Amino acid sequence: MNKNPIPLFKVFMSEEAADNSKKVLQSGYITQGPVVDEFEKKLSRFFNVDKLITVNSATSGLHLIVHMLKNYGLTDDRVKIENDDDHILTTPLTCTASNWPILLNNVNLRWVDVDSKTCNMSLDDLQKKLTKNTKAVLIVHWGGYPIDLDKLRDIQNDFEKKHGFKFVIIEDSAHAFGAKYKENLIGSHGNINSFSFQAIKHLTSVDGGSVIFNNTEDFERSKLLRWYGIDRNENRKDFRCEEDIEEIGFKFHMNDVNASIGLSNFDEVTNNLLHIYIENAKYYQSELKDVNDLTLLDYSEDNSVPFWIYTIKVKNRDKFMLKMKEKNIITSRVHERNDIHSAVKKFKEKLPELDSFIDEMICIPVGWWVTPDDREYIVKTIKEGW
Ligand SMILES: *Cc1c(COP(=O)(O)O)cnc(C)c1O
């Protein structure tokens, strides 16, 4: 029996984070400045992209994306929400942070069913639900496991042949920091991406996020809209007073304190910790494959995935959870399906595939804090049955 519970999440905070943030705190300049620039450069190099901004959370980033889709249009096709029939197709199996920004922008959504093999959006159901009013598709890489981006691209190209524009692909990549689809990192596949640096994500800046754009106009506009619409680089007559604001914006920018913490954690996470998530998941993948009443998700070896959460399907899930709790192993479903909440009942629709496995899903500890002894203990405990 393990003495201490094996947690499902653990904050990684490097030794340097306290020192580096203290330097910023005492520097006399703590809001968005040179350290944010440095963090953005570091992230851009990591993802190999050149249109990345940081924001104060992924939720803010997603809000900004939908705001821009509604008011200005996005991507080279300048796709825009024009009327009440226009909508975003999205997955219900995610954090409310993925979907509430759509609704808070007064944009309509439609739920797409969920693939029981991966917990990602069902691309079959997506194809059935696309109409000329589908302006964007928001996907989540559940647990970090990439949705089939090539297939999604094919669907987008077919859609363009029929409707004359490409729906915007928004990747909510909060679970997928450091995950690779085939050879390349999630974030670098040419879609709009949102990442989170919240406390329990792979990389934390305490709170924070980033958005990657794929069009220069969008990227430049986003830098203004994240800070009231004010150009921080303009020449001013009075240093406190902005010149003209053409488009009103939010207060969504990151500050140098958060950026210094994100930077302090970056190297350890990307050089060492991500690898542990990958190895722990591989261990489960081989050790749990023939366990009674347990089904693994269907993960392709083509992708390299530091699973943020490791999801399995088990019969008698509640009994499974109880047994794990007794044995000091923390488990959870992590995110409630968004479509069942009263607040969104008007969007309700039948999602038979999600219904078919939602009662079997459960996530077990997989992160950097799970030692080889821990994971052996977890597998042994599961194999005892529940
Ligand atoms: C954590 C999370 C978010 C929100 O991130 P914040 O930075 O806390 O706003 C969004 N989507 C998913 C899928 C998440 O897991």
The ligand as an ORCA input file, in Angstrom:
! r2SCAN-3c Opt
* xyz 0 1
  C      -7.035     24.137    -19.002
  C      -7.838     24.168    -20.237
  C      -8.278     25.371    -20.791
  C      -8.218     26.686    -20.068
  O      -6.975     27.112    -19.757
  P      -6.808     28.408    -18.829
  O      -5.406     28.834    -19.128
  O      -7.009     27.959    -17.428
  O      -7.797     29.421    -19.230
  C      -8.908     25.340    -22.012
  N      -9.143     24.182    -22.647
  C      -8.749     22.997    -22.144
  C      -9.032     21.772    -22.916
  C      -8.103     22.950    -20.909
  O      -7.756     21.774    -20.394
*
